[in-house]
């Protein structure tokens, strides 16, 4: 014991030197810790009296506030206080610890407490021996260690005296006491206790809330060390914190929700919260008092990264309640971020239609000058406008003094500020049905003008080009627009090697595939788009998005006579489309098959060849095996490598000497001209 005292005294003397240099900040920290309950209670009272969220309904009516006793203690009497801890009378011990706790609340006396050679050991011993016997005694002693825990350099002293373990044991004991009290109340079969009994029950609950508050706050401070936090996790700290959400003390609730938010960043803790049905317990705090509501929303935001927890939030009707909170400046950012996570699920997007979410978002979009400063807003707007009904609500919402439609106001704002983020929302609107597309009619010339003025490769150009690509519908004469504004030549210039980034080139391919038709197919050929897009096929063969969009563009071109003749006569597009039938991407296979069907429907000679190649492609392994068994060539197939690959661009179109360009591996002596001969 003497060696331990000497060691602690030496450590404390070194640490206290640093403490004196930080007296002002330490005073603020200690004062903040001591007044935490009063601050939270004051905030709650302000909210109830009509604060920022004064219009929201109160989720519970019986709110208990913590009471911290105020006594006058003197550091000169510290030895007397410690002497009383050796008395048998529990009331004397409680009184002594009350004075010591009062000393610990003042930063200027912390030096004397920590420098004293027996304070820490005596208090830890008394807590270990008598902490279970008196809630007041345990609360006072833990308050002293809580004051120490506000300084990171003293955490080691607390841990060396096993205060973390003792705190967890006290929490476990108090939780069991609360459960026993609840079971006893349930067994009373609804009989209300008399007034005197009720007062005793309320007093015991308030004392227990004070003790639990100090315990969890002490552990929260100690959890700055990840290794200590992992030990708490093994002791089921998450389960205890979730159980605290059933308590009535606002101060305790704020503290526990804050602690849970800190723990929720780890998957193991998040999974444990899911097992404890945390969403059910948090739902009653939304809406609620400002302090508790804000920390609850932040915890829900952390939990919303999990799909199961997001679904539980939806089932608990969180969407309409959080939507209303967007109107409050104190909760706008966190509520929008939470709604953004919920809106990532396609099944949830339509639920926003029946709330005020879309009109509120439209109002914010029109008010915010720089949307880059509101990432949560624009992200939520982009997600919601992917849904048809939400898009219709946004377009038809009337806003402004002149009662203008929301669609017109949004497009005019985007054109005026040339904001790429606003155009992300507009692009989503252009993807919806024809009724919404037709609303773009008066703005198409302005969009084309903005496209050609904008610097090639900019974010704005990508969004405008994508919007125009979505507007290729029969109601718009795209051929006339292409001729009037030279759009096809502009697309060809964008597809020249090295001119623009891949995202712009991809949008140009999408636009070409969407706009090509029988009336302008010759213009597509004259602009050189056929060759440019074909050349990109081999350059971008590893990019699934490029392969898919190029395949779709080919399928559209093969439907038109002029572009079909150019593709079949000067490229090997058929071979590449056949090869894509083995692609891992389902949509690529489907698009390639549709393109080959178009060729087979329009050219009987190619139809025979395509059927032959489809058979060989589908039965490649069998044909190679037969070819090997019959002593044929090792390759046995015109493609090379695993999975094959038809001749590269510019290669010989003939196939192993066959005048018709046909070859059956393993059957070099036989050429089959009709599908029936396969059988």
ChimeraX attribute file (.defattr): number of C-alpha atoms within 10 A of each C-alpha:
attribute: neighborCount
match mode: 1-to-1
recipient: residues
	/A:1	7
	/A:2	8
	/A:3	8
	/A:4	10
	/A:5	14
	/A:6	12
	/A:7	11
	/A:8	20
	/A:9	17
	/A:10	11
	/A:11	16
	/A:12	19
	/A:13	14
	/A:14	10
	/A:15	15
	/A:16	18
	/A:17	11
	/A:18	11
	/A:19	19
	/A:20	13
	/A:21	10
	/A:22	11
	/A:23	13
	/A:24	12
	/A:25	12
	/A:26	18
	/A:27	15
	/A:28	12
	/A:29	16
	/A:30	22
	/A:31	15
	/A:32	15
	/A:33	17
	/A:34	19
	/A:35	14
	/A:36	15
	/A:37	23
	/A:38	17
	/A:39	15
	/A:40	22
	/A:41	21
	/A:42	14
	/A:43	17
	/A:44	22
	/A:45	14
	/A:46	16
	/A:47	20
	/A:48	19
	/A:49	12
	/A:50	11
	/A:51	15
	/A:52	16
	/A:53	22
	/A:54	15
	/A:55	13
	/A:56	18
	/A:57	12
	/A:58	15
	/A:59	13
	/A:60	10
	/A:61	7
	/A:62	9
	/A:63	13
	/A:64	17
	/A:65	20
	/A:66	22
	/A:67	12
	/A:68	13
	/A:69	9
	/A:70	10
	/A:71	11
	/A:72	8
	/A:73	17
	/A:74	12
	/A:75	18
	/A:76	9
	/A:77	11
	/A:78	18
	/A:79	12
	/A:80	11
	/A:81	22
	/A:82	18
	/A:83	12
	/A:84	18
	/A:85	20
	/A:86	13
	/A:87	11
	/A:88	9
	/A:89	10
	/A:90	17
	/A:91	14
	/A:92	16
	/A:93	22
	/A:94	21
	/A:95	17
	/A:96	22
	/A:97	27
	/A:98	25
	/A:99	20
	/A:100	26
	/A:101	24
	/A:102	22
	/A:103	23
	/A:104	27
	/A:105	22
	/A:106	16
	/A:107	22
	/A:108	17
	/A:109	14
	/A:110	20
	/A:111	18
	/A:112	17
	/A:113	19
	/A:114	22
	/A:115	17
	/A:116	17
	/A:117	17
	/A:118	15
	/A:119	18
	/A:120	20
	/A:121	16
	/A:122	15
	/A:123	22
	/A:124	19
	/A:125	14
	/A:126	17
	/A:127	23
	/A:128	17
	/A:129	10
	/A:130	14
	/A:131	21
	/A:132	14
	/A:133	11
	/A:134	14
	/A:135	19
	/A:136	21
	/A:137	25
	/A:138	24
	/A:139	25
	/A:140	28
	/A:141	24
	/A:142	27
	/A:143	27
	/A:144	24
	/A:145	23
	/A:146	28
	/A:147	24
	/A:148	24
	/A:149	22
	/A:150	20
	/A:151	15
	/A:152	12
	/A:153	16
	/A:154	19
	/A:155	21
	/A:156	13
	/A:157	18
	/A:158	19
	/A:159	13
	/A:160	10
	/A:161	15
	/A:162	13
	/A:163	21
	/A:164	19
	/A:165	14
	/A:166	17
	/A:167	23
	/A:168	19
	/A:169	15
	/A:170	20
	/A:171	20
	/A:172	15
	/A:173	13
	/A:174	18
	/A:175	17
	/A:176	12
	/A:177	13
	/A:178	15
	/A:179	12
	/A:180	12
	/A:181	13
	/A:182	11
	/A:183	11
	/A:184	11
	/A:185	14
	/A:186	11
	/A:187	9
	/A:188	10
	/A:189	8
	/A:190	8
	/A:191	9
	/A:192	10
	/A:193	12
	/A:194	8
	/A:195	9
	/A:196	8
	/A:197	11
	/A:198	12
	/A:199	12
	/A:200	11
	/A:201	13
	/A:202	12
	/A:203	12
	/A:204	14
	/A:205	18
	/A:206	18
	/A:207	16
	/A:208	20
	/A:209	26
	/A:210	24
	/A:211	26
	/A:212	23
	/A:213	24
	/A:214	24
	/A:215	24
	/A:216	22
	/A:217	23
	/A:218	24
	/A:219	22
	/A:220	22
	/A:221	17
	/A:222	25
	/A:223	19
	/A:224	12
	/A:225	12
	/A:226	10
	/A:227	11
	/A:228	14
	/A:229	17
	/A:230	13
	/A:231	14
	/A:232	18
	/A:233	16
	/A:234	9
	/A:235	15
	/A:236	14
	/A:237	22
	/A:238	23
	/A:239	17
	/A:240	17
	/A:241	22
	/A:242	22
	/A:243	14
	/A:244	21
	/A:245	20
	/A:246	12
	/A:247	15
	/A:248	18
	/A:249	22
	/A:250	23
	/A:251	24
	/A:252	28
	/A:253	24
	/A:254	21
	/A:255	23
	/A:256	26
	/A:257	25
	/A:258	21
	/A:259	22
	/A:260	24
	/A:261	21
	/A:262	15
	/A:263	23
	/A:264	21
	/A:265	14
	/A:266	11
	/A:267	12
	/A:268	13
	/A:269	19
	/A:270	22
	/A:271	14
	/A:272	17
	/A:273	21
	/A:274	17
	/A:275	10
	/A:276	16
	/A:277	13
	/A:278	21
	/A:279	21
	/A:280	14
	/A:281	14
	/A:282	19
	/A:283	19
	/A:284	16
	/A:285	21
	/A:286	21
	/A:287	23
	/A:288	23
	/A:289	26
	/A:290	24
	/A:291	19
	/A:292	23
	/A:293	21
	/A:294	22
	/A:295	22
	/A:296	25
	/A:297	24
	/A:298	19
	/A:299	24
	/A:300	24
	/A:301	23
	/A:302	20
	/A:303	26
	/A:304	21
	/A:305	15
	/A:306	15
	/A:307	14
	/A:308	11
	/A:309	21
	/A:310	25
	/A:311	15
	/A:312	17
	/A:313	20
	/A:314	14
	/A:315	12
	/A:316	14
	/A:317	11
	/A:318	18
	/A:319	22
	/A:320	16
	/A:321	16
	/A:322	21
	/A:323	22
	/A:324	18
	/A:325	20
	/A:326	20
	/A:327	16
	/A:328	13
	/A:329	10
	/A:330	14
	/A:331	20
	/A:332	18
	/A:333	16
	/A:334	21
	/A:335	26
	/A:336	26
	/A:337	20
	/A:338	26
	/A:339	28
	/A:340	23
	/A:341	20
	/A:342	26
	/A:343	23
	/A:344	16
	/A:345	14
	/A:346	13
	/A:347	11
	/A:348	17
	/A:349	21
	/A:350	17
	/A:351	17
	/A:352	19
	/A:353	20
	/A:354	13
	/A:355	15
	/A:356	13
	/A:357	25
	/A:358	24
	/A:359	20
	/A:360	15
	/A:361	21
	/A:362	22
	/A:363	15
	/A:364	17
	/A:365	22
	/A:366	18
	/A:367	11
	/A:368	12
	/A:369	13
	/A:370	13
	/A:371	18
	/A:372	14
	/A:373	10
	/A:374	15
	/A:375	15
	/A:376	19
	/A:377	23
	/A:378	22
	/A:379	20
	/A:380	23
	/A:381	27
	/A:382	21
	/A:383	21
	/A:384	30
	/A:385	25
	/A:386	20
	/A:387	21
	/A:388	18
	/A:389	18
	/A:390	23
	/A:391	25
	/A:392	20
	/A:393	18
	/A:394	24
	/A:395	21
	/A:396	14
	/A:397	16
	/A:398	18
	/A:399	16
	/A:400	11
	/A:401	6
	/A:402	7
	/A:403	10
	/A:404	13
	/A:405	15
	/A:406	22
	/A:407	24
	/A:408	17
	/A:409	18
	/A:410	21
	/A:411	18
	/A:412	14
	/A:413	18
	/A:414	20
	/A:415	16
	/A:416	9
	/A:417	11
	/A:418	17
	/A:419	18
	/A:420	20
	/A:421	20
	/A:422	25
	/A:423	25
	/A:424	24
	/A:425	26
	/A:426	23
	/A:427	23
	/A:428	22
	/A:429	27
	/A:430	25
	/A:431	20
	/A:432	19
	/A:433	12
	/A:434	13
	/A:435	10
	/A:436	18
	/A:437	19
	/A:438	14
	/A:439	15
	/A:440	21
	/A:441	12
	/A:442	10
	/A:443	13
	/A:444	16
	/A:445	13
	/A:446	10
	/A:447	19
	/A:448	18
	/A:449	11
	/A:450	17
	/A:451	19
	/A:452	16
	/A:453	10
	/A:454	16
	/A:455	11
	/A:456	16
	/A:457	16
	/A:458	14
	/A:459	17
	/A:460	21
	/A:461	23
	/A:462	22
	/A:463	24
	/A:464	24
	/A:465	22
	/A:466	24
	/A:467	26
	/A:468	21
	/A:469	22
	/A:470	20
	/A:471	25
	/A:472	19
	/A:473	14
	/A:474	8
	/A:475	11
	/A:476	15
	/A:477	11
	/A:478	21
	/A:479	19
	/A:480	12
	/A:481	15
	/A:482	17
	/A:483	13
	/A:484	9
	/A:485	14
	/A:486	13
	/A:487	20
	/A:488	26
	/A:489	18
	/A:490	14
	/A:491	22
	/A:492	21
	/A:493	18
	/A:494	22
	/A:495	24
	/A:496	15
	/A:497	12
	/A:498	9
	/A:499	13
	/A:500	16
	/A:501	14
	/A:502	14
	/A:503	13
	/A:504	23
	/A:505	25
	/A:506	21
	/A:507	24
	/A:508	25
	/A:509	24
	/A:510	21
	/A:511	24
	/A:512	27
	/A:513	21
	/A:514	20
	/A:515	24
	/A:516	23
	/A:517	22
	/A:518	15
	/A:519	13
	/A:520	20
	/A:521	23
	/A:522	16
	/A:523	20
	/A:524	21
	/A:525	19
	/A:526	14
	/A:527	19
	/A:528	16
	/A:529	23
	/A:530	23
	/A:531	15
	/A:532	17
	/A:533	21
	/A:534	19
	/A:535	16
	/A:536	18
	/A:537	20
	/A:538	13
	/A:539	11
	/A:540	14
	/A:541	13
	/A:542	10
	/A:543	10
	/A:544	15
	/A:545	14
	/A:546	22
	/A:547	24
	/A:548	23
	/A:549	21
	/A:550	26
	/A:551	29
	/A:552	23
	/A:553	24
	/A:554	27
	/A:555	23
	/A:556	23
	/A:557	29
	/A:558	26
	/A:559	19
	/A:560	18
	/A:561	16
	/A:562	20
	/A:563	26
	/A:564	21
	/A:565	14
	/A:566	16
	/A:567	20
	/A:568	14
	/A:569	10
	/A:570	12
	/A:571	19
	/A:572	19
	/A:573	21
	/A:574	21
	/A:575	18
	/A:576	18
	/A:577	24
	/A:578	24
	/A:579	20
	/A:580	23
	/A:581	20
	/A:582	16
	/A:583	17
	/A:584	10
	/A:585	14
	/A:586	11
	/A:587	14
	/A:588	23
	/A:589	19
	/A:590	16
	/A:591	23
	/A:592	26
	/A:593	18
	/A:594	19
	/A:595	23
	/A:596	24
	/A:597	15
	/A:598	18
	/A:599	20
	/A:600	17
	/A:601	11
	/A:602	14
	/A:603	10
	/A:604	11
	/A:605	12
	/A:606	16
	/A:607	18
	/A:608	16
	/A:609	19
	/A:610	21
	/A:611	17
	/A:612	19
	/A:613	20
	/A:614	17
	/A:615	15
	/A:616	19
	/A:617	20
	/A:618	13
	/A:619	11
	/A:620	18
	/A:621	11
	/A:622	13
	/A:623	20
	/A:624	20
	/A:625	16
	/A:626	16
	/A:627	21
	/A:628	16
	/A:629	10
	/A:630	11
	/A:631	10
	/A:632	16
	/A:633	12
	/A:634	10
	/A:635	13
	/A:636	21
	/A:637	22
	/A:638	14
	/A:639	16
	/A:640	12
	/A:641	7
	/A:642	6
	/A:643	12
	/A:644	14
	/A:645	16
	/A:646	19
	/A:647	17
	/A:648	12
	/A:649	14
	/A:650	9
	/A:651	10
	/A:652	10
	/A:653	15
	/A:654	13
	/A:655	15
	/A:656	14
	/A:657	9
	/A:658	11
	/A:659	9
	/A:660	12
	/A:661	11
	/A:662	18
	/A:663	25
	/A:664	21
	/A:665	22
	/A:666	21
	/A:667	15
	/A:668	13
	/A:669	8
	/A:670	10
	/A:671	13
	/A:672	14
	/A:673	15
	/A:674	12
	/A:675	11
	/A:676	7
	/A:677	8
	/A:678	9
	/A:679	4
